[in-house]
Amino acid sequence: MTAKVHKKSLERIVYDPEEVKVSVVKTAEEYQMAAAVRAMCFVGEQGLPYHKIFDENDHIATHFLSTVRGEPVGTMRIRFFNGFAKIERSCVRQDYRSTELLLKANEYMIDYVSQKGYTKVTTSAHKSAARLWRILGFRPLTNEPFTVGFHD
């Protein structure tokens, strides 16, 4: 017997951009919230395997959490290298996605990285996301299926 799975129809959550709070993850509870968002987006929504989304680099990365009215809605992690910082595992829950949230999270992260003395930020992104990264101030470095961009 085969069961049909019905995806819940997407209803966007309406919120004021002023309600978005972005912070560096500092507690175990905040990390659990960030991990839950990452699992929803990458494992649940995109069907990626757990072991590709969570790895040993989680223990050395700086994690960021975006919330709306206390609800975890977005996350990313940053790793610092010699001369640049790398954004990884960046995602926002589908029902909360908005340009305003992305801009606010990106601005917070850029400020944080700048305070640490870094002037270059990179990420690896599928070319379908290239437009989004351009909006955030990044530029592609190659025309390969996966591009790497720097933010100056």
Backbone bond lengths (Angstrom), bond angles and torsions (degrees), N, CA, C in turn:
res aa  C-N    CA-C-N  psi(-1)  N-CA   C-N-CA  omega(-1)  CA-C   N-CA-C  phi
1 M - - - 1.434 - - 1.526 108.64 -
2 T 1.334 117.28 137.55 1.450 123.10 -179.62 1.520 109.50 -113.56
3 A 1.308 115.52 133.68 1.466 120.06 177.90 1.514 109.09 -102.33
4 K 1.311 116.00 140.68 1.455 120.45 175.57 1.516 108.98 -88.80
5 V 1.303 114.74 135.64 1.458 120.02 177.18 1.519 107.68 -101.97
6 H 1.306 116.54 126.36 1.459 121.55 178.86 1.516 108.89 -106.91
7 K 1.314 115.01 123.50 1.454 118.71 177.34 1.516 109.27 -75.36
8 K 1.304 115.11 138.04 1.455 121.19 176.28 1.524 108.17 -61.31
9 S 1.328 116.34 134.40 1.457 118.27 178.06 1.523 108.32 -66.09
10 L 1.296 115.11 139.19 1.458 121.22 -174.99 1.513 110.41 -77.48
11 E 1.301 115.76 123.10 1.455 121.86 172.96 1.519 107.12 -117.59
12 R 1.307 115.51 119.35 1.463 119.70 178.98 1.525 109.72 -69.37
13 I 1.311 115.15 137.13 1.449 121.35 175.48 1.526 107.54 -83.28
14 V 1.319 116.99 128.06 1.458 121.32 179.82 1.530 108.25 -91.39
15 Y 1.318 115.76 128.92 1.462 120.90 178.97 1.512 109.36 -152.22
16 D 1.304 115.07 156.59 1.451 122.53 176.51 1.528 107.27 -81.52
17 P 1.342 118.95 131.80 1.468 120.08 178.97 1.531 113.22 -54.51
18 E 1.331 117.28 -24.78 1.469 120.66 177.05 1.528 111.84 -67.05
19 E 1.343 117.50 -17.61 1.460 121.70 179.27 1.528 112.70 -80.78
20 V 1.325 117.03 -10.00 1.459 121.41 -179.99 1.525 109.34 -77.58
21 K 1.321 116.04 126.26 1.459 122.27 175.73 1.523 107.51 -118.90
22 V 1.312 116.51 132.54 1.459 122.16 178.17 1.520 107.66 -120.75
23 S 1.327 116.66 135.35 1.460 120.03 -179.09 1.521 110.45 -150.90
24 V 1.322 113.84 162.70 1.462 120.42 172.45 1.523 106.83 -78.33
25 V 1.316 116.89 136.13 1.467 121.81 177.94 1.526 108.68 -69.09
26 K 1.343 115.54 126.12 1.467 120.15 -177.91 1.519 113.09 -124.30
27 T 1.322 118.60 -17.79 1.467 120.55 -176.05 1.528 110.23 -121.76
28 A 1.320 115.31 164.01 1.469 120.22 177.14 1.519 110.40 -62.10
29 E 1.329 117.62 -38.64 1.464 120.36 179.40 1.528 111.28 -63.55
30 E 1.337 117.06 -42.50 1.469 120.21 177.58 1.526 110.62 -63.78
31 Y 1.338 117.27 -39.10 1.464 119.52 177.47 1.535 110.48 -63.93
32 Q 1.322 117.13 -40.14 1.471 120.13 177.64 1.521 110.69 -61.69
33 M 1.328 117.44 -39.46 1.466 120.26 177.91 1.528 110.54 -64.10
34 A 1.339 116.15 -44.53 1.468 120.15 179.20 1.530 110.33 -62.40
35 A 1.324 117.14 -42.98 1.463 121.16 179.63 1.532 111.16 -64.47
36 A 1.321 117.03 -37.30 1.470 120.63 178.64 1.528 110.41 -63.89
37 V 1.327 116.85 -43.32 1.467 120.40 178.24 1.524 110.16 -63.18
38 R 1.322 116.39 -44.27 1.465 120.40 179.89 1.527 111.02 -61.48
39 A 1.325 117.06 -42.80 1.470 120.94 178.59 1.527 110.68 -63.83
40 M 1.333 117.54 -43.06 1.469 120.43 178.85 1.523 111.12 -58.15
41 C 1.333 115.83 -46.99 1.464 120.87 -174.19 1.525 113.10 -74.05
42 F 1.325 116.91 -49.28 1.461 119.65 -172.55 1.524 113.41 -87.68
43 V 1.314 117.07 -44.57 1.466 120.10 -178.58 1.525 109.60 -81.98
44 G 1.343 116.85 -53.31 1.454 121.03 -176.63 1.509 113.92 -69.13
45 E 1.323 117.25 -50.74 1.460 121.53 -174.72 1.527 113.30 -80.17
46 Q 1.336 116.51 -44.02 1.467 119.71 -174.99 1.523 113.57 -97.96
47 G 1.337 117.18 -10.94 1.458 120.35 178.12 1.516 114.90 73.52
48 L 1.336 117.43 21.59 1.461 120.02 179.41 1.527 110.08 -78.55
49 P 1.329 117.80 149.84 1.465 119.93 179.85 1.529 111.66 -70.28
50 Y 1.310 115.10 143.31 1.467 122.81 -178.53 1.524 111.56 -50.53
51 H 1.336 117.94 -46.87 1.473 120.91 -174.88 1.528 112.97 -66.79
52 K 1.329 118.69 -13.00 1.467 121.11 175.63 1.525 111.60 -87.82
53 I 1.328 116.41 -17.67 1.453 121.39 -174.82 1.526 112.26 -101.36
54 F 1.313 117.08 -31.87 1.460 122.36 178.64 1.520 108.20 -116.08
55 D 1.327 117.03 128.73 1.462 120.06 -177.08 1.523 110.89 -147.94
56 E 1.316 115.41 -177.02 1.464 121.17 -177.47 1.529 112.64 -64.08
57 N 1.328 117.61 -20.63 1.466 119.90 179.23 1.529 112.65 -70.92
58 D 1.327 117.17 -15.51 1.464 119.55 176.67 1.520 111.53 -60.64
59 H 1.325 117.11 -28.22 1.461 120.96 -177.00 1.529 113.09 -77.76
60 I 1.330 117.30 -18.82 1.465 119.79 -178.20 1.526 112.84 -112.38
61 A 1.333 116.94 -6.47 1.465 121.07 -178.03 1.527 111.12 -85.47
62 T 1.325 114.84 159.19 1.458 121.86 169.32 1.526 106.26 -95.12
63 H 1.325 116.54 126.99 1.468 121.32 -177.24 1.525 109.66 -105.89
64 F 1.326 115.26 145.66 1.455 122.82 177.69 1.521 108.40 -119.62
65 L 1.320 116.20 147.13 1.457 121.83 -179.76 1.520 108.92 -131.23
66 S 1.330 115.98 131.03 1.465 121.94 173.19 1.519 107.61 -107.00
67 T 1.342 115.29 134.35 1.462 120.40 178.44 1.526 109.69 -129.19
68 V 1.324 114.91 154.72 1.460 122.82 171.98 1.520 106.10 -127.95
69 R 1.315 116.52 118.35 1.476 121.94 -177.68 1.530 111.25 53.63
70 G 1.333 116.69 35.55 1.462 121.85 179.41 1.513 115.04 84.76
71 E 1.323 117.70 -7.94 1.469 122.33 -179.39 1.532 108.82 -86.50
72 P 1.345 118.90 127.23 1.472 120.37 177.85 1.523 110.90 -68.72
73 V 1.335 116.51 126.32 1.465 119.74 -175.30 1.527 113.63 -128.78
74 G 1.330 118.48 -18.85 1.455 120.02 -178.28 1.515 111.29 -153.24
75 T 1.317 115.30 158.13 1.464 120.26 179.15 1.527 110.17 -156.95
76 M 1.308 114.89 161.24 1.466 122.97 169.98 1.517 106.58 -159.88
77 R 1.314 115.10 161.27 1.459 118.27 172.87 1.525 107.70 -125.81
78 I 1.325 114.65 153.87 1.466 121.79 179.46 1.515 107.85 -126.32
79 R 1.330 114.82 134.87 1.466 119.53 169.98 1.516 107.17 -115.84
80 F 1.333 114.94 142.59 1.458 121.07 -177.47 1.523 109.84 -104.97
81 F 1.329 115.35 131.56 1.454 123.07 -179.72 1.525 108.72 -122.24
82 N 1.314 116.07 -178.58 1.455 121.81 178.42 1.532 108.85 -71.59
83 G 1.323 116.85 99.12 1.463 120.66 175.47 1.518 116.02 97.96
84 F 1.316 119.09 -7.73 1.464 119.74 178.52 1.528 110.43 -157.89
85 A 1.324 114.12 161.20 1.460 121.90 174.77 1.524 107.55 -114.72
86 K 1.332 117.02 146.65 1.460 120.93 -177.60 1.526 110.49 -120.74
87 I 1.340 115.23 124.84 1.463 121.99 175.01 1.524 108.02 -81.99
88 E 1.329 115.59 133.53 1.459 120.57 178.41 1.532 109.34 -139.56
89 R 1.318 116.02 156.05 1.462 123.61 172.79 1.534 112.39 54.06
90 S 1.305 116.31 38.76 1.457 121.94 179.62 1.525 109.96 -79.72
91 C 1.338 117.14 128.30 1.463 119.80 179.88 1.526 111.31 -160.25
92 V 1.324 114.77 157.04 1.460 122.98 176.37 1.527 107.02 -135.36
93 R 1.322 115.68 136.53 1.463 119.96 176.98 1.528 109.65 -55.29
94 Q 1.323 115.18 136.99 1.453 121.68 -172.84 1.528 113.00 -54.97
95 D 1.309 117.94 -40.39 1.463 120.26 -176.56 1.530 113.70 -75.93
96 Y 1.332 117.67 -5.45 1.461 121.98 178.26 1.527 112.67 -115.16
97 R 1.309 118.89 1.64 1.464 120.85 -175.39 1.527 111.32 -64.23
98 S 1.329 113.87 131.06 1.464 120.40 175.43 1.523 108.20 -159.15
99 T 1.300 115.67 154.80 1.458 120.62 177.36 1.526 110.47 -61.89
100 E 1.337 116.34 -39.70 1.465 120.35 -178.62 1.519 111.60 -60.73
101 L 1.332 117.06 -44.15 1.468 120.45 179.81 1.521 110.25 -63.68
102 L 1.314 117.15 -45.08 1.463 120.81 -179.89 1.524 111.58 -61.98
103 L 1.332 116.36 -42.90 1.462 119.71 179.53 1.524 111.14 -64.06
104 K 1.325 117.03 -42.11 1.468 120.36 -179.57 1.531 111.16 -65.47
105 A 1.338 117.39 -44.82 1.471 121.16 179.02 1.525 110.31 -63.59
106 N 1.328 117.11 -42.42 1.459 121.22 -180.00 1.523 110.98 -64.74
107 E 1.324 117.47 -42.58 1.463 121.34 179.27 1.531 110.71 -62.08
108 Y 1.318 117.09 -43.18 1.465 121.15 179.26 1.531 110.11 -61.73
109 M 1.336 115.48 -46.08 1.465 120.27 -178.66 1.536 110.87 -64.07
110 I 1.326 117.88 -44.09 1.469 121.70 179.78 1.531 109.89 -62.21
111 D 1.330 117.13 -42.58 1.473 120.28 177.08 1.527 110.57 -60.47
112 Y 1.328 116.74 -44.62 1.464 121.57 -179.27 1.530 110.79 -61.17
113 V 1.321 115.91 -47.60 1.467 121.49 -179.12 1.533 110.21 -64.17
114 S 1.329 116.74 -40.93 1.466 121.16 179.38 1.528 111.26 -63.04
115 Q 1.338 116.45 -39.90 1.464 120.32 178.78 1.525 111.53 -62.72
116 K 1.312 116.60 -25.31 1.468 120.84 177.79 1.527 111.19 -84.63
117 G 1.346 117.57 -2.02 1.459 121.41 176.70 1.518 115.22 94.79
118 Y 1.318 117.68 5.92 1.463 120.39 -179.87 1.525 110.21 -87.91
119 T 1.335 116.09 141.18 1.463 121.19 178.83 1.518 112.44 -116.06
120 K 1.333 116.31 -6.32 1.468 120.26 178.58 1.519 109.57 -126.16
121 V 1.334 114.21 136.23 1.461 122.28 177.30 1.515 106.83 -130.42
122 T 1.316 116.32 135.91 1.456 120.83 -179.46 1.524 109.78 -128.50
123 T 1.316 115.35 161.38 1.458 121.09 172.37 1.519 108.03 -151.43
124 S 1.295 116.56 158.34 1.461 121.66 171.61 1.517 106.30 -106.09
125 A 1.319 115.68 129.66 1.452 118.97 -176.93 1.516 110.84 -142.93
126 H 1.315 115.87 147.00 1.456 121.14 174.52 1.526 107.66 -67.13
127 K 1.315 117.89 146.30 1.462 119.76 -175.87 1.525 112.73 -61.55
128 S 1.336 118.27 -20.18 1.467 119.96 176.69 1.528 111.22 -67.39
129 A 1.326 117.40 -18.52 1.465 121.39 178.92 1.531 112.33 -100.23
130 A 1.320 117.66 3.63 1.470 121.04 -174.97 1.523 112.13 -59.75
131 R 1.326 118.37 -39.97 1.466 121.30 -179.93 1.531 110.57 -60.26
132 L 1.315 116.13 -43.53 1.458 121.21 179.16 1.531 110.86 -59.90
133 W 1.325 116.83 -47.05 1.460 119.82 -178.99 1.522 111.42 -65.65
134 R 1.347 117.43 -33.03 1.469 120.37 175.82 1.535 110.08 -63.91
135 I 1.343 117.19 -42.21 1.466 121.15 177.40 1.524 110.09 -57.23
136 L 1.330 116.16 -36.12 1.457 121.70 -178.46 1.530 112.95 -81.76
137 G 1.340 117.45 0.29 1.457 120.66 174.99 1.517 115.51 101.14
138 F 1.321 118.26 5.30 1.457 121.69 179.29 1.522 109.78 -90.89
139 R 1.314 115.59 160.92 1.463 119.59 176.05 1.528 108.77 -133.27
140 P 1.330 116.11 142.81 1.475 118.89 179.84 1.520 110.97 -71.21
141 L 1.316 114.93 146.81 1.467 120.18 178.53 1.518 112.44 -103.79
142 T 1.338 116.49 -18.04 1.468 120.14 179.41 1.519 108.92 -142.22
143 N 1.318 116.33 171.74 1.461 121.75 174.93 1.518 111.50 -105.46
144 E 1.318 116.48 15.02 1.468 121.19 178.97 1.531 110.01 -68.52
145 P 1.327 117.79 163.62 1.467 119.87 179.63 1.530 113.29 -54.87
146 F 1.310 116.91 -33.24 1.457 120.11 174.83 1.512 106.38 -115.01
147 T 1.335 116.38 127.25 1.448 120.68 -176.63 1.519 110.32 -111.04
148 V 1.296 114.37 157.53 1.468 120.83 176.45 1.518 105.88 -122.45
149 G 1.322 116.38 129.88 1.462 119.84 -178.54 1.497 112.16 -122.73
150 F 1.298 116.64 150.87 1.459 122.33 176.40 1.506 109.39 -112.38
151 H 1.293 116.21 144.37 1.455 123.63 175.49 1.517 105.84 -114.74
152 D 1.326 117.33 119.43 1.485 120.75 -179.74 1.505 110.36 -95.17
